[in-house]
């Protein structure tokens, strides 16, 4: 009888030890899989950061990365007079880009009716941005004095280059 009890006790201990070993193996496997997934996600994030750092506007679009667009201008670049601001061409552009490309397009509009290139430069200099702009749309010129336009526009372009070195620029001038 004592032998039977001892055998039974050894069997229970063996089951307990076996289960504990199996649990430890499963926990180790889970930890290994979690470490692999963490390393994979970190590697993907690093590749994405490197792409974001080296890519310009057009490359970011092609790579499916988010882009930030800055709109500086006069009344041509405002939704003034529209009952529905979603119909504003700047918002339509961002919406279309969001539908056409994988990344998200964010639009910051710093346009004001009657604005000149010099005033746009002042707004640019006052802008405290959390990040870089990938594209700047400049819609200016109809309110500028013809003799001052070239110098003001050049100063605005230089200001953009100093503040956002990788920013692509599209100039939309009045006819």
C-alpha positions in Angstrom: 0.0 0.0 0.0 2.8 2.4 0.9 4.4 1.6 -2.5 1.1 2.5 -4.2 0.9 5.8 -2.4 4.5 6.6 -3.2 4.0 5.7 -6.9 0.8 7.8 -7.0 2.7 10.7 -5.4 5.5 10.4 -7.9 3.0 10.3 -10.7 1.3 13.5 -9.4 4.7 15.2 -9.0 5.7 14.1 -12.5 2.6 15.5 -13.9 3.1 18.8 -12.0 6.7 19.1 -13.1 5.8 18.1 -16.7 3.1 20.8 -16.8 5.4 23.4 -15.3 8.1 22.6 -17.9 5.5 22.8 -20.7 4.3 26.2 -19.3 7.8 27.5 -19.2 8.5 26.3 -22.7 5.3 28.0 -23.9 6.1 31.2 -22.1 9.6 31.2 -23.6 8.2 30.7 -27.1 5.7 33.5 -26.5 8.4 35.8 -25.3 10.6 34.9 -28.4 7.7 35.6 -30.7 6.9 38.9 -29.0 10.6 39.9 -29.2 10.6 39.0 -33.0 7.5 41.1 -33.6 8.8 44.0 -31.6 12.1 43.9 -33.6 10.1 43.7 -36.9 8.0 46.7 -36.0 11.0 48.7 -34.9 12.8 47.9 -38.2 9.7 48.9 -40.2 9.4 52.2 -38.2 13.1 52.8 -38.8 12.8 52.3 -42.5 9.7 54.6 -42.6 11.6 57.3 -40.7 14.6 57.0 -43.1 12.2 57.3 -46.1 10.5 60.3 -44.5 13.8 62.0 -43.9 15.3 61.5 -47.4 12.1 61.6 -49.5 10.8 64.8 -51.0 7.2 65.5 -51.7 6.8 63.4 -54.8 8.8 60.4 -53.4 6.6 60.5 -50.2 3.5 60.3 -52.3 4.9 57.3 -54.3 6.0 55.6 -51.0 2.6 56.0 -49.5 3.8 58.4 -46.7 1.9 61.3 -45.2 2.5 64.7 -46.7 2.0 68.2 -45.3 1.0 70.9 -47.7 1.3 74.7 -46.9 -0.9 77.1 -48.9 0.1 80.7 -48.8 -1.8 83.2 -50.8 -4.3 86.0 -51.4 -8.0 85.7 -52.2 -7.3 83.1 -54.9 -6.2 80.8 -52.1 -9.2 81.3 -49.7 -12.7 79.8 -49.6 -14.1 83.3 -49.4 -17.6 83.5 -51.0 -18.2 79.8 -50.8 -21.2 78.6 -48.8 -19.6 75.2 -48.4 -15.8 75.3 -47.6 -15.4 71.7 -48.6 -15.8 73.0 -52.2 -12.7 75.2 -51.8 -10.0 74.1 -54.3 -7.4 73.6 -51.5 -9.7 71.3 -49.6 -10.6 69.5 -52.8 -6.9 69.0 -53.7 -6.2 67.5 -50.2 -9.3 65.3 -50.5 -8.3 64.1 -54.0 -4.7 63.4 -52.9 -6.1 61.4 -49.9 -8.2 59.3 -52.3 -5.4 58.8 -54.9 -2.4 58.0 -52.6 -1.9 55.8 -49.5 -0.5 58.4 -47.2 -2.6 61.2 -45.6 -2.4 64.7 -47.0 -2.6 67.5 -44.4 -3.4 71.1 -45.7 -2.5 74.2 -43.7 -4.0 77.3 -45.4 -2.4 80.6 -44.5 -4.2 82.7 -47.1 -5.9 86.0 -46.7 -7.8 88.1 -49.2 -5.8 91.2 -50.2 -2.5 89.7 -49.1 0.8 90.5 -50.7 4.0 88.4 -51.0 5.6 90.4 -48.2 2.6 89.7 -45.9 2.7 86.0 -46.8 6.4 86.1 -45.8 5.4 87.6 -42.4 2.8 84.8 -41.9 5.4 82.2 -42.9 7.9 83.6 -40.3 5.2 83.7 -37.6 4.3 80.0 -38.3 5.3 77.7 -35.5 5.1 74.3 -37.2 5.3 71.0 -35.4 6.9 69.5 -38.5 8.1 70.1 -41.9 6.1 71.0 -45.0 6.6 68.8 -48.0 4.9 71.1 -50.5 4.2 74.8 -50.5 1.6 76.3 -52.9 2.1 80.0 -53.4 -0.9 81.8 -54.9 0.2 85.4 -54.8 0.8 88.4 -57.0 -2.5 90.1 -57.8 -2.2 92.5 -54.8 1.5 93.2 -55.2 3.0 96.3 -56.7 4.6 95.2 -60.0 7.9 96.8 -59.0 8.1 95.1 -55.6 6.7 91.7 -56.6 10.0 90.2 -57.7 11.9 91.1 -54.6 9.0 90.1 -52.3 8.5 86.8 -54.0 12.2 86.0 -54.0 12.3 86.8 -50.2 9.3 84.5 -49.7 11.0 81.7 -51.6 14.2 82.2 -49.7 12.2 82.1 -46.4 10.6 78.8 -47.4 14.0 77.3 -48.2 15.5 78.4 -44.9 12.6 77.2 -42.8 11.7 74.0 -44.8 14.7 73.0 -46.9 13.1 69.9 -48.4 9.9 71.6 -49.3 8.8 71.5 -53.0 7.2 74.7 -54.2 4.5 75.3 -56.8 3.9 78.9 -57.7 0.5 79.9 -59.0 0.6 83.4 -60.4 -2.2 85.5 -61.7 -2.5 85.9 -65.5 
